[in-house]
Amino acid sequence: MQQAEFDNKDVNKIKEVLDTGGDEALENVLAEYHPSEIAIAFEHLSKEEQERIVNLLPTEVASETISEMDEEQHPEELLLQLNPEKRKEIIEEFDYDDATDIISQLDADEQEEILEDLDKADAQAIRNLLIYPEDTAGGLMNSSFISVNIHQNKADAINEIIRRSEDIEEFYTIYATDDSNKLAGIVSIKNILKSRADTTINDLLRTDFISVHATADQEEVAKLMSQYNLSAIPVVDENDRLLGQITFDDVMDVLEEENTEDILKISGVSEDEELSGSWQMSVKSRLPWLVINLATAFLAAAVINHFDPTIKRIPIIAGYMTIIAGMGGNAATQALAVTVRRISLNELSDRQAWSAVKKEIIVGLINGAANGIIVFIMAVVFHSNPLLGVVIFLAMTGNLIIAGITGSGIPLILKRLGADPAVASSIIITTFTDVFGFLLILGLASKLLLN
């Protein structure tokens, strides 16, 4: 019976047996857990402890465990540690796409060392996949699939499906190709079984299928599979010859990767920084963006310096400046997150882009006015100064409108210019909301409170 959740208690249980128990005791404990849970435990174990566990696990379980390891855990390094025979058994249990993902992280000579130990057919299949960048459909696809020829009759097609399925654990779609291996369509096993004996595959074809070229970006593949609710999508070359397929489980990993990438970029963190990486890597990744942010912060400081006489005469305004700027920054970040997500899901037309900006302007106006009223009441109650309340109300409303414009408009402009909207947008919008927030509250205070 599978437990509900794998947690630190389970990790400690495995570590305790590793430290004090023999191989038999360790095998018994590991048998209680799913391969994905053992992969989670690997995050807390040394490479030597991981190797000991892998050598004790049945080959099928060991293979699934390694394929479930995050890229940041470096499963390729674990593979290199294993003796060649054990490594060969594990890799041959991998799907070709999983094997390629892991082996591609190694240096060329290390890749060759591993591939030379494999059967020629397996090694060649992996070499064919290594040609493609890992963030393309070719790098994502699995070259194990089931296809039949359009000229085959029912009996021959069924025999072909049975023969090919021996090496495939699960299959979702049967592809039909012509004599030159060009993808002609897809066919369901149900229709094959229901058809008459003299029916050919060509009579059962569905030609309204979706396919992708091997060079297509992985994000495009994920969008297509999500849009058309596909369990698998075929991958073809420039001549529409069938190369492989991508299944929904691979796309789930892509969506997680792309979402993580967007979150990191919006925060001003490079996508190259591993979530569990060293402090040196984190500093190298983040410092350039912080330096840029520091430079833009001087603009806001210049605005404050310009209105120094106003601040000296109305010192209470300094406290409200931080509120206006902070609210603007938060509102802009909200608009930015929504807009970047829309961009990542769809290529927005001019009309859709304007609609997105207009929506954020309206949201900024309403939210700004609502919060402005609250601060207006506070100014009246605590300072007995309705005019100060008006200044803060106008500044709050104006800065949240600016936040909506910049939070939605800047990423759209960067996208049109060919830049990544997630990377630079946060720095730019923070500058806008700080500078204009200070300009609005200090400028209005100078005009309305000092005259």
N, C-alpha and C positions, 0 to 999 in steps of 0.2 A: 504493500500500500504506500503510495507516494505521499510524502509529507507536504504540508501546505506551503512552507517557506524555508528557504535555505538561509541561515544566518551565521553570526559569529560563533554560536555554540557548536554548530556543525564543523566549522573550520577548526576550532580548538580541539574537537573530538578527533578529527583526522590528524592534526599535528601531534596530539598526545600519543596516538598509536604509532605514528612515525618515529617518535622519540623513544618509546618504551616497549613497543610490541614487535613481534616477529612478522614475517611475510604473510603467514596464514591469518593472523589477526587483522592485518592491514587489508588483506583481500576481503575478509568478511565485512569490515566497515565500509569499504569502497562499494561493495555490492548493494548497500542501502541507498546509494545516491545515483541520480541521473548524470550522464556525461556532462551536461551543461553546468550542473552543480559542482562537479569535480573541477571543471574549468574555472569556476569562480574561486574555489579553494586555492587553485594554482597561483592566484594573485598574491597570496600570503605565504607562498612556499618558495624555497630556493630552487635553482635549476637542478641541483642534485636530488632534491626531494621529489621534484616533478618527474625526473628520469626514473627514479625508483618506482613511483606509482605507475608510470606508463609501462614499464617492463612487467609489472604484475597484472595489469588489466588485460582482458581478452582483446585481441587485435581490433575487433569491430568497435568495442567500447573505447579503446585508446585512440583510434582514428577519429571517432566522433568528438571525443574530449578535446583533442588538439585542434580540430576544425572549429570548435566553439570558443576557443581562446580569442580574446581581443588582440588586435594588431599590436597594441602597446605592450602586451605581454611577450611579444616576440616568439611566437610558436616556431618560427624557422630556426631559432637558436637551439630550441629543445630538440628539433629533428636532427640537427647536426651532431648533438651529443650522443644520440642513440647508435647502437652498433648497426652496421649496414643491413644485416638481415632483418632485424626488427623494424628498421626504418622503411625498408622495401615493402614489408607486409602492411605497414600502416598506410603508406602512400597509395598502395594499390587498392586500399579500401576507400580512399577519398574519392569524391566526385572530382572530375577533371578540373572544374572551375575552382574548387576549394584547394586542390593541390597546387594549381597555378598561382592563386592568391598568396599562398604561403611561400612557395619556392621563389616567386618573383622578388621577395624582400632580400634575397641573398645576393652576394657578388656572383659575377658570371662564372668564375672558376668553381665556386661552391655549388652553384646550380648544376654545372656539368658533372661534378662529383656525384651528386644525388641521381641525376638522370641516367648516368652510365650504369647504375646498379639495377635500373628498372627494366621490365620487359620492353622490347623495341616498340611495340604498339603503344603502350602507355607513355613511354618517353616521348614518342613523336607527337602524340596527342597534346601533351603538355607543352612541348616546344612550339607547336602551332598556336597555342593560346598565349604564350609568352611574347609573341610578336606584337600584340595589341597593348596599348596603354591601359592601366588598370581602371581608369575612370571612363572607359568607353564600353560600348555594348560588347565588342570583341573580348575585352578584358573581363567582362562580367559573365559571359555565356559559358554554358557547359556543352561540350561537343558530343555528349552522350544523349541521344534522342532516338525516337523511332520514326522511320519514314518508309513509305512503300512507293512503288512505281505506279504511275497512273494507268499503265496498260495491264497490270496484274488483275486476275480474276479473284473472286472471293476466297477460294481455297488457298491460292498462292499468297495472297495478302495476309491471311490469318497465320499461315506458316511463318511468314517473314516477321510478323509481329511477335510471335512466340519465340522465335530465334533471337531477335534483338532484345526482347525483354529479360532474357536470362542475365544480362549484364547491367540492367537498370533496375534500381530499387523501386522507384515510382515513376509513372509517366502520366501526363495530363492531356497530351495532344498527340495525334498521329498526323504526320505531315506527308503530303503527296508530291513527288517530284517527277520530272520527265526524264528522258534518257540522258540528258546532259546535267542532271542533278539540279536543274532550275526549279525553284519552288513554284508549284502550280496551285496549291490550295491545301486545305486541311480536311480531314475526314474523321467522323466519330466511329468508335468501335461498335457502338450500338447499331448504326446504319449498316456497317459491314455485316454484322451478324444477322440482321433482319433481311438482308438482300438475297435475291435469287442466286443460285450457283453460277449462272453465266454472266452475272453483273461484273463489270470492271470498275476499278477505283475511279476512273474518269467520270463514270455516271453518278458517283456519290459525292463529288467534290463540292466543297464550299469555297468559293473564290473571293468572298468579301472578308478577307482576313487582313490583319494588321501585322506588318513586319518592320524590322529596323535594320539599317546597314551597320556593319561591324564598327564603323568609325563614329557612330552616333554617341553623343554624350550620355553618360549613365542617368543623369537627371531627366533627360528627354525620355529615356526608356521608362523610368519610374512614372512620369506623367502619363504616358500612353497606357501603361498597364492599369493605372488608377482610373483614368478616364473611361476606359472600355471594359473595366472589371475583368481583366484577363488573368488566368492562372499561369499562363506561359506565353511567350512571344518569340517567334522565330527570328534568327539573325542571318542575314544574307550578305553576299559580297556585292561589288559594283555591277556584276552581271546577274544578280538575283539568284545565285547558286546558294543552296542551303548550307550554312556553316555550323549552326548550333541553335540552342534555345536558351532563354533566360526565364527562370521560374519565379514565382511570387516571393519565395523565401529569400532569394537573392535581392529582390527589390526592397524588401523590408529593411535589410541592412543598409541599402543605399539611402533610403529615406531618413534613417537614423543618422547616417553620416552627414547628409546634406543639412539636416536640421541643426546638428551640432556645429557644423561649419558656419551656418548663418548666425547662430547664437554667439559664437566666439568672435565673429567679424563685427557684429553690432556692438560688442563690448570692447572693440579695439584690440582683440587678441588674434594673432596670426593663426591660420588654420594649421600651420606646421607645428604648433606647440602641442605636444601630447598632454592629455589630461593628467597623466601620472608621471610626466617628465620631470627632469631635474630643475633646481632653482636657476642654474645657469641658462638653460634653454628658455625658461619663463622670462628671465630678465632680457635676454637677447630678443625675444619675440615682442615684449611689451614696451621696452624703453623707447624705441623710435616713435611710437604713437604718443607716449607721454610727453616726449620732447616737443612734438608738434602741438599737442594740447597746451603745453606751457607757453609756446609762442603765441597761440591765439588768445590765451588768457591775458596777455599783456594789452590786447585791444580793450578788454573789459576794464582793466586797470587804468588805461588811458582815459576812458570815459569818466570813471570815478574821480580821477585827478582833475579833470576839466571842471567838474562840478564841486570841487572841494569847498569853495565858499558857501555853497548851498548846504552841504552837510554840516559845516561848522555852525551855521545859523539855525538849522533844523536838525539837531543830532538824532532825534527819534526816527528820522527817515532812514538812517543806516540799518536799523533792525528790519524794516519792511523791505529793503532792497534785496536781502537774502531770500526772503519769502517769495518775492516776485520772480527772481532769477531761478530759484529752485523749482517752483511750480511750472515755470516755462520749460525747464529742462526735462522734468518728468513727463509733461504733456507731449513734448516733441519726441521723446523716446517711445511713447505709446504709439504715436502716429507713424514713427519710423518702423517699428516692429510690424505693424499691420501692413504697411506699404511694401516692405521688403518681402514679406510673406506672399503678398499678392503677386509681386513680380516673379518670385520663384515658382509660383504655381502656373502663371499664365503670362504670355507676352501681351501687355496691355496696348490697346489701340489709343490714338490721340483722344478719342472721346472718352474711353474708360479712364485714361490718365487724368483728364480734366475732372471727370466725375469723382475720382478718388480725392483730388485736391479740394474740390468744392465741399465734399462731405466733411473733410477734416477742418475746413474753415468754419463750417456751421457748428461742428462739435466744439471747436476752440472758442467760438463766440458764446455758446450756451454755457460751457463749463467755466469760462473766464468770468462771465457775468454772475454766475451762481456763487463762485468762490469770492468774487469781488464784493458781492453784497455782504457776505459773511465778514470779510475784513473791514468793510465800511462800518458795519455795526460795532465791531471791536474798537475801531478808531474813535467812534462817537462815545462809546461807553467808557473806555479807559483814558481817553485823552480829551474828551469833550470838544472835539474839533471836527465838525462835519466836512469842512473843506479838505482836511487831510484825508478823510474817508473817501471823498470824491476822487482825489489824486490817486489813491491806492486802487480804488475800483477801476478807474480808467486804465491804469498801468497793468493791472492784473488781466483785464479783459483784452487789452491790446496785445500783451505778450503771449497769451494763450492762443490768440488768432495767429500771431507770427509763428508760434510753435506748430500749429496745424499746417501752415503753409510750408514751412521748412521741413518738418518731419515727413510730409508726403511729397513735396515738390523736389527736394534735393536728391533723394534716391532715384526719382524718375528722370531727372536731368542727367545724373551720372550714368544711368543705364543707357540713355540716348547717346551719350558721348563715348560709350564703349567701356566705361569704367565699372568696377564692381561696386554696386550701390551700398552693400553692407559694410565695406571696409572704411570708407572715408566719411560717410554720412554723419556718424555720431559726433565726430570732431567738429564738423561744420555746423551742425544744428546747435550744439552746445555754445559755440561762439555767437551765433545769431541770438539765441534766447538770453544769454548773459548781456551782450552788448545792447540789444534793443530793450531788454528789461530795465537795465540801468538808465538808458537814455529816456525811456518813457517816464519812470518815476521821478528821476532827478530833473528832467526837463519840465515836466508838469509842475513839480514842486516849485521850481524857480519862477515859473510864470504865474501860478495861482496863489502861492503862499507867501511869496516875497514882494509882490507888487501890490 
